[in-house]
Amino acid sequence: MVVFLLLLLIILQTGKEGKHILSYSNFATEFISELYEQGYTKREIKEQYDEYLNRCEEEGEPTIEIESYLRRIRKIFQDFEENKIFEQLDNVYNGDDDDLLLKAVQFKKNQQRAQDKARIEGKVFRETARLTNALEAYYMAMIEAIKEVPVPKITKTKVSKKGNWGVVNLADLHNNEEVYGENFQNNYNFIIAGQRLKLLADEAKTYFNAKGVKKVLIAGLGDFLNSDRRLDEKYYQATNRANATVLSAYLLEQFIIDLAEEYAITIAFVTGNESRIDKDNEMSKLSSTNNFDFMIYEYLRVLFRGQPVKFIDPLKVDRELFLDLDGFGLIMSHGEGIKTEKNIRDIFWRYTANGYKPDYLIYGHLHSTFITDYSARSGSLCGSNAYAEKQLNLHGRASQNIMIIDKYKTVTPIRIDLQNVEKVKGYDIIEKLESYNTKSQSKMTKKDVIVQVVKI
C-alpha cells in the first residue's frame, strides 16, 4: 500500500508529462481491447497500427512504439483467453465440488495438448510438402537447364606425375548473388564471377609454372551458391537456383578445362552453410550432402566422366575432408567452427587422435584472407557486400588462395587478388539461363531504388 501511494505521488508530481505517459499507454490498451471485442484477429489488429497512430495524432497524444504495441496485443489476447477459461470453469463449478474443478482443469489441459499436437503435426506436414514440391520443381528445372550446357572435351598434353603439388582454393563463390556498389565499391554477378575465375586460373598457372607444379588439387571449400532464406538474399538473387546450379557448374567446367590442359587435376569438395537445402544447418554426414555444393560436385563428376580429371569418392564429401597429397596431410573445411587459433589446434588434435597426420588446414567462410604457418583462410570470390559492410563492419576485396607444396612438405600459400577484372575476358555464360529475376544494374544503382529498399 505504501509503495502504491509513493508511485501515485510521483506520477502526480510529474504533472502534464505523467498524464501523457499514462494516457498514451492506456490509449493503446483501450484501442486494442476495442478491436478485440469487435472480433478482429491478432493479424488484423497488427495491421491497424497506422490507424492507431492517426488517432493518437488527432487526440494530441504521444504514440507507442510498434514493438510495445505488438507486446500489448499478445498480452491482451492472453488475458482475454484466460478469462474465457475461468468463465467456463465458473459455469461448471458451483463452489462445493473440488473434484469437479480438478476434472474441468484437466479437461482444458488435455484439450490444449491435443490442439498443440495437431498444430505441430500440421506444421511438419506443410513444411515437408513444401520442401518436396520445391525439390521436384528444382530437379525438373535443372534437367532442362543441363540441356543447354556443352559437353566438355579436354585436349590434354602429356603431364609427368612427378613434381610439386599446386592447390587452388574455391571458397565462398556465392554465385547467384548480385552485388551493386552502394558504399562498398564492389560489383558481382555471373559475368564478373566468370572474369574472376579466369583471372584466378591465369595467376595460378603463372606461380605453378615457376615452381614446377605438375599436379593440381582444385579444393572446393563450400558456399558456391548464395542463400535465399533471407529477404535481402531473395531480392538480390540473379536467377532461380536450378539455373544458378547449372550456370555455376558451367563456369567451373571451363575453369577445370583451363587448368587440365597443363596439369594433372584432382577435384575435392566440402560443403558450406549458405548452400544448404534444409532450413536448419545440421552437421551430420547426411545433412552435409543435402546441399547445392554437393549437387554441383556431382554434376561436374558426371559431366567429366571419361575425361582425364580425378574426382574424390562422393561418399567422402562432408563438412570436413582429409587428403593425402603424396605424404602431405591436408585438411579441408568450410570453416564455420573456426574462430580462433585454438580452434585450429583442436582440429589438428582431433585428426591426430584418429590416426591421421595433418600438415596444413585450408578453409573459408569469413570472406577474409588470413594465412598462418599451419592454416590459410581464403577470401571470397564475390567480395564485399552490404551484409559484410553494414552488419559485420568488414570491408574486403575479392580474392582466393593458392598453395604450392614440394616433396619436402614445404608449403607456400599465396593470396590472389581478384577485385579488379574490368579488362579480363572471362569464361562464357549461358545467357538463356541468366534470366534475371531482380532489377537491372542501371535500375539498381538509382538513388530512388535505394530509398524504396529502406522503406521495405
N, C-alpha and C positions, 0 to 999 in steps of 0.2 A: 504494500500500500504506500509506503514511504517513497519507494522508487518511482511508483506511478505519479505521485504528486510532484516529485522533483522533475520528472520528464515533462509533465504538464506545465510547470512553472517555466522551464527552459523554452518550451515552444511558445508560450505566451510572450516571453521576453523578446523572442526573435521578431515579433510584430508581423509586419506585412510579409517578410521573407518566409517566416514559418508558416503563414497562412498559405502561401503559394506551394510550399513543399507538401503540406497535407492535401491541398486542393488538387494538384495535378495527379498525385498518386491515387487519390480516391476517384478522380475523374476517369482514369484509365480502368480501374476496377469496375466502376459502375457501367462504363461503356461496354466492357467485355461481358459482364453479367447480363446486361440488357440484350445483347446479341445471342447469348446462350439461351436465354429464356424464349427468344423468338425462334429457336430451332436451328441456329447456324452451327455448322461443324467447326472443328479446330482450323482446318484449312481455310474455310471461308472467313473466319474471324481474323486469321493472319492477313488475308487479303484486304481487310478493312482498315489496315493501319493508316493508309493515306487519308481515309475519311476521318479517323480519329485525330490526326494531325490538323486537319482543316477545322474540326470542331473546337480543338484547343485554341487555334488561332482566332476563331470567331469569339470565343469566350475570353480571350486575352490571357489564357493560362499557359504556363510552360509545358513542354512536351516530355514524354518519357522515351528513353532510347529503345530501339527495336528489340535488343536482347532482353531488356527488362520487361518489355511488352509481351514477348513470347513466353518468358518465365511466368508472368502473371496469368497468361492463358492456361498454361499447364496446371498451375495451382488452383485456379477457379474450377476447371473441369474435374480435377481430383477431388476437390471439396464437394462439388455437387454429386459426383458419383458415390462418395462415401455417405452423403446424406441420404441418397436413394436406398442404399443398403440398410441403413438404420431405420428408415421408414418402413421398408419391407419387413424388417425384424419386428418392429413395433406392431405390425398388423397381425403377426402370428404369435406374439408373446404377450401374455396377459400379466406378467409380473410374478406369477406364482409357480411356474414350471421351469426350473433351471435346465432340466434335460431337454426340453423343447428348444430353449435358446441355444444350447450347445449343438443340437441337431441342425438348427437353422444356420448357424455359423459354419458348420461342417459342410452343409449342402452348398452354401455360397462358395466355399473354398474349392470344393470338387468341381463346381460349375466353372470357376475361373481357371482351374488347372486344365480342364477339357478345352476351354477356349484357347488358352495359351498353346496347348499341344497342337490343336488344329491350325492355329496361325503359323507355328513353326513348320509343320509339315507342308502347309501350303506354300510357304516361302521357299523351302528347299526344292519342292517340285517346280515352282515357277523359274527359279534360277537355273536348275538343271535343264529344263526345257529350253530356256533361252540360250544357254551355252551350246546345247546340242544343235539347235537350229542355226546358231551363228557359225559353228564349225562346219556344218553341212554346206552352208552357203559359201563359206571360205574355201572349202575343198573344191566345190564346183567352179567357183570363180578362178581358183588357182589353176585348175586343169585347162580352162580356156586360155588363161594368160600364158601358160607354158608353151602353147602352140606358136606364140609369137617369137620365141627365143631360138636363135640359130644353134645348131649342134656344134660343139667345139671340136677343133681338129688341131693338134699340136705338131708342128714340123720341128721335131726335136733334134738338136745337134748331139753328138756323142759326148757324154759328160763322164769324167772319171769319178768313181765312187770314193776315191781318196781325196782328202782335202779338208779344209775348215768348214765348220757349220756356220750358216747365217740364219738368224731368226728375225722375222718380220712380224711385229705386233699389229693386230687389227682389233682395236679396243674402242668401244662406245661410238660406233659409226652413227647411230641414231638416224638411220635412213627413214624417210617419210616425215621427218621434221623439217619445217620451213622456218628459217631464221632470217628476219629482215632487220637490219641495224636500226635500233631506236637510239640507244645511247651506248651500245656495246660494240659498235663498229665491226659487225660481222654479218655475213650473209651465208645461207646454206640451203641447198635443195639437192635434188638428184644430179643436176648438171654439175654443180660445184663438187659434189661427192665424187663424181667421175674424174674431175680435174685433180682433186687432191689425191685420189688413189693412183692416178697416173704419175703424179709428181713423186709420190712415195716409192713407186716401183723404180723410177729413174734414179732417184737419190740412193736407194738401197743398192742398186746394181753398181753405182759408182764406188761405194765403200766396199762391197763384196768383191768386186774385181781387183781392187787394190790390195786386198788381204787374202787372196787365194781361196775364196769361198767356192765350194763345188756343190754343197748340199744346203738346201734352204727349207726351214720349217716356217710355214705360214700359221701363226698362232692366233686363232680367233678367241678373243677374251670377253665376248659377250656384249649384249645390248646393241645388236646390229639393227634392230628396228626400234622406233620410238614408242613409248607407251601411249595409249589413248584412253586411259582411265580418268584423266582429269580434264576439266573444261578447256583449259588453255591448250592442252595437247590435241584435243579434238579440233579446236579452232585452227591450229597451225599444222595439221597433218596434210600431206601433199595429195595422197590418193588413198584408196582403201587398202587394207592390209594384205589382201590376196595379191593385188598388183604390186604393192610395195615389196612383198616377199620375192616375187619373180624379178622385179627390177633390181633389187639388191643382189640377187644371185647372178644376174646378167653382168652387173658391174664387176663382181668378184670373179666371174668366169674369165673376163678379159684380163683382170689383174693376174690371175693364175697363169693364163696362157703367156702373158708378157714375161713372167719370171721363168716359166717352164722351158722357154726357148734356150735358156743359158744354164739352168741349174736342175739338179735332181730335187723334185718337190715332194715334201711331206706336209699334210694338212691335218691339224688337230684343233678342235673347238672345245671351249667350255661355254656354258650358258649364263646369261645375265638376268637381272631382276626386271628391267624395263621391258624385256621381250617376252615375259611370261604370258601365258594364255589365261590361266586362272587369275581371279581377283587377288587371292591370297598369295603371299610369297613364301612358299614352303621350301625346305632344304632336302627333302628325300630324293632318292635317285629317280623315282617315278615322276615326281613333280619337276625335276630339273630338265627332263626331256619333253615335258608338256610346254613347249617353248618355241617361239618363232626362230630363235637362233638354231635350234636343233633341226627345224624344218629346212632352213636354208642349207645347213650342213648336209643333210640327207639328199636334198635336191642336187647339190653340187656333186655329191658322191655318185649318184646315179647318172648325172649328166656326163661325168668324166670316166664312166665305165669303159674299159678297153684302152684308155689313154695312159701314157707313162706318168701318172700322178698317183702318189700313195696317200690314202686316207686311213686314219686310225680306225679301229673297230668301233662302230657306232655304239656298241654296248658300253664302251669306256667313257662316252660323253657324259659329263656331270658338271657340278659347280666348281670342282677342282679336278686336276689331272696331273699325274706324274709321268714324265717321259724320260727315257734313257737315250741320249744322243751320243752314241759311241762311248759310253762310260761317263758322260756328263749328266748329272741328275737335275732335271728342270721341272719345277712345279709351276703349273698354270692355274690361275684363279681369277674369277671376275673381281673379287676384292671387297665384297660388301662388309666382311667382318674385319678388315684390316684398317685400323685407325692409328695405331702406334707401332713403334719398333718392337715392342714386346709382343704384339700380335704376330709379327713375322717370326720371331724366335719361337713362339708357341707352335706355329705351323711346322717349322723345321723339326722341333722336338717330336711332334705327333708323327711325322713321316719316319723319322729315325726310329722311334719306338715300334713302328710297324715293319721294320726291316729294310726300309729304303735308305738310299744315300743321296740326299738332296744337296745340290751345289748352289742353286740360284732359284729365285722366285720372280715371276713376272705377273703383273695384274693391272687392272684399270679402275673403273667405277667412278672415281672422283674427278675425272676430266682435267687432271693437273699432273704434269710430269714431276717425278721425284725419283732420283737414282741414287742408290747407296751401294756399298760393297757386295751385299748379298741379295739385293732386290732392286727391281725397277718398275715404277708405276708409269704407265703410259698416259698421255693426254687423250683427247677425243678427236675424232675426225670432224665433228660438227662445230667445234669451237664454242665460244661464249654465247649464252642465250639469256633471256630475260630472267629465268629462274636462278641461274648462277649469279647474275649481276645483282638482282634486287632482293633475292631471298638469302643467298649464301654470302653475298658481298665478295664474290670471287670474280676477278677479271682474268680471262685466259686467252690462249691462242690455239688454233687447230694444230695438232701435232700427233705424231706416232713415234714409237721407239723401234729401233732395230738393234740386233746384237751380233757380235762376231765371236765365235768360240773356237779355239785351236786345240790341238791334240794334247797340250799341256794343261788344259782346263783354264786357260786364260780367257776371261770374259770381258768384252768391251762393249758396253751399252752406249748407244748414240741416239740422241733426240733429233728427229727430223721435223723442222718447222714447215707446216703446210698451210699457213694462213693465207698467203697471197698467191693466187693462181690465175690472175687475170689473163696472163699470156700463155697459159698451159692449154694445149689441146687435149681435152680429157677423153675418157672412154665414151663409146656410144651409149645412148639410152634409147629405149623403145618409146617413142612419143605417144603411141597409141595407149600404152599402159600408164603414162604420166598424165592422166586426165585429172587435173587439179580439182579438188572439192573446195579448196579455200580460195581466197581472193588473189588476183594477180599481183605481181610485185609493185606495179605502179599504184594500184589502189591501196596496197598495204602500207605504203610509205606516206600516204596523205595524212595530214595532221588531224582532220576531222574523224578519220577512222580510229586513230589512237583514242580520241575522246569517247567515241562510241564504245570501245573496248572497256574503258574505265567505267562507264556507266553500267555496263553489263555486270 
